[in-house]
């Protein structure tokens, strides 16, 4: 059995063996994130990106899951392979995902080119689960689009900027004026800002006006102007514009040669944040003056090696 699992832990086998093999690989990553087989798989996935990662963020109740469901249908119509990571609040009893977005997304479980995985946020405050980054990197090597829907925690929900190629910030009508948007501190991360439930009429138009005002007060990524729009997952209005804005951001990054640099920066930040989570600032201080350097082509091996160095320094 173990030999069979190890055989599946390579990209070619995962591509051949479908969703069941991917589910088993994700379970193995969660159980043994620093095993040699898992690290080798993730480093290989890191070096072979196939698709783009979209982050969908915003407060609870804004309609993120409904919007993700609508995007899934549009992407599948285009023939694109899609993976979704839906990060949910955690059950205080079991620690598992409380809402189960696989149910709420109404995805087709028989579709071989669609994979949806729910993850429990547990004690993380940034909107993502501890497994999310590794899972997204693996899925990015297997699918054309990876959609990460954050848990919806509000002001601290910015971790998705350290993972996604493009971030969509969702706002619902009646959620506040431009000052309220600014107070949330989240306006610095999106590449597209979308007012959901556009079919609500006047409240949606007012929210879009306030959203544009808030975006104008924030220093955007150099060379990219944040696109503000309204959409409705129910009626379908604005979805084509949303998809076009995300495609335009991807095209701009590729034209400017920014996507690889962005991903390398995200990897370095993930390695540091991961070590900080596990060992605290005292642990990171143990690495000062040592020769270990983060390898941009092997972030998971780097993390494993740096963990070993920290643990050796404590012994």
Order of alpha helices (4+ residues) and beta strands (2+ residues): alpha-alpha-alpha-beta-alpha-beta-alpha-beta-alpha-beta-beta-alpha-beta-alpha-beta-alpha-alpha-alpha
